[in-house]
Amino acid sequence: MIPATFKLCAAISYQHFRTATGLRHTAVAALGHKLHHLRLQSQGPSAWINQVRRRSSLISCRTEEKPYSEAEMAYVKQGEEALHKSISILQDANGWKTEIEAANGDKVVSKMLPDIGKVFKLEVVMDKPSDLLYSELFDKVEHMGEWNPNVKQVKILKKINNEMMITHEVSAATAGNIVSPRDFVSVRYSKRRGSTCFLAGISTHCDMMPEQNGFIRAENGPTCIVLRPSADDPNKTKFTWLLSIDLKGWLPKSLIDQVLAQSQADFAQHLRRHMDSSSAVPSC
């Protein structure tokens, strides 16, 4: 009776698996192999029934996963490429020129890259743990305009997964409106490697946010913030920010360089003040 019941159940399951959306044939083959192995070992009915239930549960979870659309896969690829390119740039210690060096040790350097142009790098130490900074800069990115006066607004347009999102950012005008407001549409990609956190980004296209009246659509990327616990104190963070931006418009190159370098130095100060305030608390 048991073998007959098993054959009937297997046949029904087979028809279900054939019609299940996104089911991999390898999963079905693995299930059949496992059941055959158990039958050869002459285990009792309760043993192989439990195995079937566990395996079916895993397969059901697999079929319920939402696959990426073609557009989402393109965003994922952009984010990963931005991270890899950023790491490659940051690993090359040669050719950096000092732009700003503050008394507290904050430093902005730059270099020319043949395929990108001029890139800037901020190097500072923050008196906060990296996890807290990560939460503030990624999980709470929409609140950035509340503490950074150089940013007017950040809005999440779409979340691809827990590590990737599409955002629309609007910059504030510089003093005297020397540089008018810009806006950006970006892929933001977070990645952890051991105790190090990477927050990479690059400009992208999104139908949800066409070019807006009153703003020049600028482009950024690859950009990347690297958060690494300090070797001297794990409650402090070595903070590195690679910045690459094309502001578009008709602006003198010398002015652009000055604005970008100063914006990085200012960012470090704004972030410090915010993290020291009572408003910066860990997210639940």
C-alpha positions as a Markdown table, in Angstrom:
| # | Residue | x | y | z |
|---|---|---|---|---|
| 1 | Met | 0.0 | 0.0 | 0.0 |
| 2 | Ile | 2.8 | 2.4 | 0.9 |
| 3 | Pro | 4.7 | 2.1 | -2.4 |
| 4 | Ala | 1.4 | 2.6 | -4.3 |
| 5 | Thr | 0.6 | 5.7 | -2.3 |
| 6 | Phe | 4.1 | 7.0 | -2.9 |
| 7 | Lys | 3.8 | 6.5 | -6.7 |
| 8 | Leu | 0.5 | 8.4 | -6.7 |
| 9 | Cys | 1.9 | 11.3 | -4.7 |
| 10 | Ala | 5.0 | 11.4 | -6.8 |
| 11 | Ala | 2.9 | 11.6 | -10.0 |
| 12 | Ile | 0.8 | 14.4 | -8.6 |
| 13 | Ser | 3.9 | 16.3 | -7.4 |
| 14 | Tyr | 5.5 | 15.8 | -10.8 |
| 15 | Gln | 2.6 | 17.5 | -12.6 |
| 16 | His | 2.6 | 20.3 | -10.1 |
| 17 | Phe | 6.4 | 20.9 | -10.5 |
| 18 | Arg | 6.1 | 20.9 | -14.3 |
| 19 | Thr | 3.7 | 23.9 | -14.2 |
| 20 | Ala | 5.4 | 25.8 | -11.3 |
| 21 | Thr | 6.7 | 29.1 | -12.5 |
| 22 | Gly | 10.5 | 29.4 | -12.4 |
| 23 | Leu | 11.1 | 25.9 | -11.0 |
| 24 | Arg | 14.5 | 24.6 | -11.9 |
| 25 | His | 14.7 | 21.1 | -13.3 |
| 26 | Thr | 17.8 | 20.5 | -11.2 |
| 27 | Ala | 15.6 | 20.8 | -8.0 |
| 28 | Val | 13.2 | 18.1 | -9.3 |
| 29 | Ala | 16.1 | 15.8 | -10.2 |
| 30 | Ala | 17.7 | 16.3 | -6.8 |
| 31 | Leu | 14.4 | 15.5 | -5.1 |
| 32 | Gly | 13.9 | 12.3 | -7.1 |
| 33 | His | 17.5 | 11.2 | -6.4 |
| 34 | Lys | 17.0 | 11.8 | -2.6 |
| 35 | Leu | 13.8 | 9.9 | -2.5 |
| 36 | His | 15.3 | 7.0 | -4.5 |
| 37 | His | 18.2 | 6.9 | -2.1 |
| 38 | Leu | 16.0 | 6.8 | 0.9 |
| 39 | Arg | 13.8 | 4.0 | -0.5 |
| 40 | Leu | 16.9 | 1.9 | -1.2 |
| 41 | Gln | 17.9 | 2.3 | 2.5 |
| 42 | Ser | 14.5 | 0.8 | 3.4 |
| 43 | Gln | 13.6 | 3.6 | 5.8 |
| 44 | Gly | 10.1 | 3.6 | 7.4 |
| 45 | Pro | 7.3 | 5.7 | 5.8 |
| 46 | Ser | 7.5 | 8.4 | 8.4 |
| 47 | Ala | 11.2 | 9.1 | 7.5 |
| 48 | Trp | 10.8 | 9.6 | 3.8 |
| 49 | Ile | 7.5 | 11.5 | 4.2 |
| 50 | Asn | 9.3 | 14.0 | 6.5 |
| 51 | Gln | 12.1 | 14.3 | 3.9 |
| 52 | Val | 9.5 | 15.0 | 1.2 |
| 53 | Arg | 7.9 | 17.7 | 3.3 |
| 54 | Arg | 11.2 | 19.4 | 4.0 |
| 55 | Arg | 12.3 | 19.3 | 0.4 |
| 56 | Ser | 8.9 | 20.5 | -0.9 |
| 57 | Ser | 9.1 | 23.4 | 1.6 |
| 58 | Leu | 12.4 | 24.5 | 0.2 |
| 59 | Ile | 11.2 | 24.2 | -3.4 |
| 60 | Ser | 8.1 | 26.2 | -2.6 |
| 61 | Cys | 10.2 | 29.0 | -1.1 |
| 62 | Arg | 12.3 | 29.0 | -4.2 |
| 63 | Thr | 9.3 | 29.4 | -6.5 |
| 64 | Glu | 7.9 | 32.3 | -4.4 |
| 65 | Glu | 11.1 | 34.4 | -4.9 |
| 66 | Lys | 10.4 | 37.3 | -7.1 |
| 67 | Pro | 12.8 | 37.3 | -10.1 |
| 68 | Tyr | 14.4 | 40.5 | -11.3 |
| 69 | Ser | 13.0 | 42.2 | -14.3 |
| 70 | Glu | 15.3 | 43.1 | -17.2 |
| 71 | Ala | 15.4 | 46.7 | -16.0 |
| 72 | Glu | 16.2 | 45.7 | -12.5 |
| 73 | Met | 19.0 | 43.4 | -13.6 |
| 74 | Ala | 20.5 | 46.4 | -15.5 |
| 75 | Tyr | 20.5 | 48.4 | -12.3 |
| 76 | Val | 22.1 | 45.6 | -10.4 |
| 77 | Lys | 24.8 | 45.4 | -13.0 |
| 78 | Gln | 25.4 | 49.1 | -12.9 |
| 79 | Gly | 25.7 | 49.1 | -9.1 |
| 80 | Glu | 28.2 | 46.2 | -9.1 |
| 81 | Glu | 30.3 | 47.8 | -11.9 |
| 82 | Ala | 30.3 | 51.1 | -9.9 |
| 83 | Leu | 31.6 | 49.3 | -6.8 |
| 84 | His | 34.3 | 47.4 | -8.7 |
| 85 | Lys | 35.5 | 50.5 | -10.6 |
| 86 | Ser | 35.6 | 52.5 | -7.3 |
| 87 | Ile | 37.6 | 49.9 | -5.5 |
| 88 | Ser | 40.1 | 49.8 | -8.4 |
| 89 | Ile | 40.5 | 53.6 | -8.3 |
| 90 | Leu | 40.9 | 53.7 | -4.5 |
| 91 | Gln | 43.5 | 50.9 | -4.5 |
| 92 | Asp | 45.8 | 52.9 | -6.7 |
| 93 | Ala | 47.7 | 55.2 | -4.2 |
| 94 | Asn | 49.7 | 57.0 | -6.9 |
| 95 | Gly | 49.1 | 60.4 | -8.4 |
| 96 | Trp | 46.8 | 62.0 | -5.8 |
| 97 | Lys | 47.3 | 65.7 | -5.3 |
| 98 | Thr | 46.2 | 67.5 | -2.1 |
| 99 | Glu | 43.3 | 69.9 | -2.5 |
| 100 | Ile | 42.4 | 70.7 | 1.1 |
| 101 | Glu | 44.0 | 69.7 | 4.4 |
| 102 | Ala | 42.3 | 70.8 | 7.6 |
| 103 | Ala | 43.9 | 71.2 | 11.0 |
| 104 | Asn | 41.9 | 68.2 | 12.4 |
| 105 | Gly | 43.4 | 65.9 | 9.8 |
| 106 | Asp | 40.6 | 65.9 | 7.3 |
| 107 | Lys | 42.0 | 65.7 | 3.8 |
| 108 | Val | 40.7 | 66.1 | 0.2 |
| 109 | Val | 42.9 | 64.9 | -2.6 |
| 110 | Ser | 42.3 | 64.6 | -6.4 |
| 111 | Lys | 43.7 | 63.0 | -9.5 |
| 112 | Met | 43.0 | 62.8 | -13.2 |
| 113 | Leu | 41.9 | 59.6 | -14.8 |
| 114 | Pro | 41.9 | 59.2 | -18.5 |
| 115 | Asp | 38.5 | 57.5 | -18.8 |
| 116 | Ile | 36.7 | 59.5 | -16.2 |
| 117 | Gly | 38.3 | 62.9 | -15.6 |
| 118 | Lys | 39.1 | 64.4 | -12.3 |
| 119 | Val | 38.1 | 62.5 | -9.2 |
| 120 | Phe | 38.2 | 63.6 | -5.6 |
| 121 | Lys | 38.8 | 61.6 | -2.4 |
| 122 | Leu | 37.9 | 62.6 | 1.1 |
| 123 | Glu | 39.8 | 60.9 | 3.9 |
| 124 | Val | 38.7 | 61.5 | 7.5 |
| 125 | Val | 38.3 | 59.7 | 10.8 |
| 126 | Met | 34.8 | 59.7 | 12.4 |
| 127 | Asp | 34.4 | 59.3 | 16.2 |
| 128 | Lys | 31.5 | 56.9 | 15.6 |
| 129 | Pro | 31.2 | 53.2 | 14.8 |
| 130 | Ser | 30.9 | 52.2 | 11.1 |
| 131 | Asp | 27.5 | 50.5 | 11.6 |
| 132 | Leu | 26.0 | 53.8 | 12.9 |
| 133 | Leu | 27.4 | 55.7 | 9.9 |
| 134 | Tyr | 26.2 | 53.0 | 7.5 |
| 135 | Ser | 22.6 | 53.3 | 8.9 |
| 136 | Glu | 22.7 | 57.1 | 8.6 |
| 137 | Leu | 24.1 | 57.2 | 5.0 |
| 138 | Phe | 22.1 | 54.3 | 3.5 |
| 139 | Asp | 19.1 | 53.3 | 5.6 |
| 140 | Lys | 18.2 | 56.9 | 6.4 |
| 141 | Val | 19.4 | 58.4 | 3.1 |
| 142 | Glu | 16.1 | 60.3 | 2.6 |
| 143 | His | 16.8 | 62.3 | 5.8 |
| 144 | Met | 20.1 | 63.7 | 4.5 |
| 145 | Gly | 18.6 | 67.0 | 3.5 |
| 146 | Glu | 17.7 | 67.6 | 7.1 |
| 147 | Trp | 21.4 | 67.8 | 8.2 |
| 148 | Asn | 23.4 | 68.5 | 5.1 |
| 149 | Pro | 22.7 | 72.0 | 3.7 |
| 150 | Asn | 24.3 | 71.1 | 0.4 |
| 151 | Val | 21.5 | 68.7 | -0.2 |
| 152 | Lys | 17.9 | 69.8 | -0.7 |
| 153 | Gln | 16.2 | 66.5 | -1.0 |
| 154 | Val | 16.8 | 62.7 | -1.5 |
| 155 | Lys | 14.0 | 60.5 | -2.5 |
| 156 | Ile | 14.0 | 56.7 | -3.0 |
| 157 | Leu | 12.3 | 56.0 | -6.3 |
| 158 | Lys | 12.6 | 52.2 | -6.2 |
| 159 | Lys | 14.1 | 49.5 | -4.0 |
| 160 | Ile | 15.7 | 46.7 | -6.0 |
| 161 | Asn | 16.6 | 44.7 | -2.9 |
| 162 | Asn | 18.0 | 45.3 | 0.6 |
| 163 | Glu | 21.4 | 46.3 | -0.9 |
| 164 | Met | 20.3 | 48.4 | -3.8 |
| 165 | Met | 18.0 | 51.3 | -4.6 |
| 166 | Ile | 17.3 | 54.0 | -7.2 |
| 167 | Thr | 17.3 | 57.6 | -5.8 |
| 168 | His | 16.6 | 61.1 | -6.9 |
| 169 | Glu | 18.8 | 63.8 | -5.3 |
| 170 | Val | 18.4 | 67.5 | -5.5 |
| 171 | Ser | 21.4 | 69.7 | -4.6 |
| 172 | Ala | 21.1 | 73.1 | -3.0 |
| 173 | Ala | 22.4 | 76.2 | -4.8 |
| 174 | Thr | 25.8 | 77.3 | -3.7 |
| 175 | Ala | 26.3 | 80.7 | -2.0 |
| 176 | Gly | 25.4 | 83.5 | -4.3 |
| 177 | Asn | 23.8 | 81.0 | -6.7 |
| 178 | Ile | 27.2 | 80.6 | -8.4 |
| 179 | Val | 26.3 | 77.0 | -9.1 |
| 180 | Ser | 22.5 | 76.6 | -9.6 |
| 181 | Pro | 20.7 | 73.5 | -8.2 |
| 182 | Arg | 21.4 | 70.2 | -9.9 |
| 183 | Asp | 19.6 | 66.9 | -9.7 |
| 184 | Phe | 20.7 | 63.4 | -10.1 |
| 185 | Val | 19.2 | 60.0 | -10.6 |
| 186 | Ser | 21.4 | 57.3 | -9.2 |
| 187 | Val | 21.8 | 53.6 | -8.4 |
| 188 | Arg | 23.0 | 53.2 | -4.8 |
| 189 | Tyr | 24.6 | 49.9 | -3.9 |
| 190 | Ser | 25.7 | 48.8 | -0.4 |
| 191 | Lys | 28.0 | 45.9 | 0.2 |
| 192 | Arg | 29.7 | 44.5 | 3.3 |
| 193 | Arg | 33.0 | 42.7 | 3.2 |
| 194 | Gly | 33.9 | 41.6 | 6.6 |
| 195 | Ser | 34.0 | 44.7 | 8.8 |
| 196 | Thr | 34.2 | 47.1 | 5.9 |
| 197 | Cys | 31.1 | 48.7 | 4.3 |
| 198 | Phe | 31.0 | 50.0 | 0.8 |
| 199 | Leu | 28.3 | 52.5 | -0.4 |
| 200 | Ala | 28.8 | 52.8 | -4.2 |
| 201 | Gly | 26.8 | 54.8 | -6.7 |
| 202 | Ile | 26.5 | 55.9 | -10.3 |
| 203 | Ser | 24.1 | 57.9 | -12.4 |
| 204 | Thr | 21.3 | 56.0 | -14.2 |
| 205 | His | 18.1 | 56.5 | -16.2 |
| 206 | Cys | 14.7 | 56.0 | -14.6 |
| 207 | Asp | 11.4 | 56.5 | -16.3 |
| 208 | Met | 9.9 | 57.4 | -12.9 |
| 209 | Met | 12.0 | 60.6 | -12.8 |
| 210 | Pro | 12.5 | 62.4 | -16.2 |
| 211 | Glu | 14.4 | 65.6 | -16.3 |
| 212 | Gln | 12.8 | 68.3 | -14.2 |
| 213 | Asn | 12.1 | 72.0 | -15.0 |
| 214 | Gly | 14.4 | 74.3 | -13.1 |
| 215 | Phe | 17.2 | 71.8 | -12.6 |
| 216 | Ile | 20.2 | 70.8 | -14.7 |
| 217 | Arg | 20.4 | 67.0 | -14.7 |
| 218 | Ala | 24.0 | 66.3 | -13.6 |
| 219 | Glu | 25.8 | 62.9 | -13.6 |
| 220 | Asn | 27.9 | 61.2 | -11.0 |
| 221 | Gly | 29.9 | 58.1 | -10.7 |
| 222 | Pro | 31.5 | 56.0 | -10.0 |
| 223 | Thr | 31.3 | 57.2 | -6.4 |
| 224 | Cys | 31.9 | 55.2 | -3.3 |
| 225 | Ile | 32.0 | 55.7 | 0.5 |
| 226 | Val | 34.1 | 53.2 | 2.4 |
| 227 | Leu | 33.6 | 52.7 | 6.1 |
| 228 | Arg | 36.3 | 50.8 | 7.9 |
| 229 | Pro | 36.7 | 50.4 | 11.7 |
| 230 | Ser | 39.8 | 52.3 | 12.9 |
| 231 | Ala | 42.8 | 50.1 | 13.7 |
| 232 | Asp | 43.4 | 52.2 | 16.8 |
| 233 | Asp | 39.8 | 52.2 | 18.1 |
| 234 | Pro | 36.9 | 50.0 | 16.7 |
| 235 | Asn | 34.4 | 52.6 | 17.9 |
| 236 | Lys | 35.9 | 55.0 | 15.4 |
| 237 | Thr | 35.7 | 54.8 | 11.6 |
| 238 | Lys | 38.1 | 55.5 | 8.8 |
| 239 | Phe | 35.9 | 57.2 | 6.3 |
| 240 | Thr | 36.9 | 57.5 | 2.7 |
| 241 | Trp | 34.7 | 59.0 | 0.0 |
| 242 | Leu | 35.5 | 58.8 | -3.7 |
| 243 | Leu | 33.6 | 61.5 | -5.7 |
| 244 | Ser | 33.3 | 61.8 | -9.5 |
| 245 | Ile | 30.7 | 64.3 | -10.8 |
| 246 | Asp | 29.9 | 66.0 | -14.1 |
| 247 | Leu | 27.9 | 69.1 | -13.1 |
| 248 | Lys | 27.0 | 69.8 | -16.8 |
| 249 | Gly | 26.3 | 73.4 | -17.8 |
| 250 | Trp | 28.9 | 76.1 | -18.8 |
| 251 | Leu | 31.0 | 76.4 | -15.7 |
| 252 | Pro | 34.8 | 77.1 | -15.5 |
| 253 | Lys | 36.7 | 74.0 | -14.6 |
| 254 | Ser | 38.6 | 75.8 | -11.9 |
| 255 | Leu | 35.3 | 76.7 | -10.2 |
| 256 | Ile | 34.0 | 73.2 | -10.4 |
| 257 | Asp | 37.1 | 71.8 | -8.8 |
| 258 | Gln | 36.9 | 74.3 | -6.0 |
| 259 | Val | 33.2 | 73.6 | -5.4 |
| 260 | Leu | 33.6 | 69.8 | -5.4 |
| 261 | Ala | 36.6 | 69.7 | -3.1 |
| 262 | Gln | 35.0 | 72.1 | -0.6 |
| 263 | Ser | 31.7 | 70.2 | -0.7 |
| 264 | Gln | 33.5 | 67.1 | 0.5 |
| 265 | Ala | 35.3 | 68.9 | 3.3 |
| 266 | Asp | 31.9 | 70.5 | 4.3 |
| 267 | Phe | 30.2 | 67.2 | 4.2 |
| 268 | Ala | 32.6 | 65.7 | 6.8 |
| 269 | Gln | 31.8 | 68.6 | 9.2 |
| 270 | His | 28.0 | 68.4 | 8.6 |
| 271 | Leu | 28.0 | 64.6 | 9.2 |
| 272 | Arg | 30.1 | 65.0 | 12.4 |
| 273 | Arg | 27.7 | 67.6 | 13.9 |
| 274 | His | 24.7 | 65.5 | 13.0 |
| 275 | Met | 26.1 | 62.3 | 14.5 |
| 276 | Asp | 27.0 | 64.2 | 17.7 |
| 277 | Ser | 23.4 | 65.5 | 17.9 |
| 278 | Ser | 20.6 | 63.6 | 19.7 |
| 279 | Ser | 18.8 | 63.2 | 16.3 |
| 280 | Ala | 21.3 | 60.6 | 15.1 |
| 281 | Val | 20.2 | 57.4 | 16.7 |
| 282 | Pro | 20.6 | 53.8 | 15.5 |
| 283 | Ser | 17.7 | 52.5 | 13.4 |
| 284 | Cys | 15.7 | 49.6 | 14.7 |
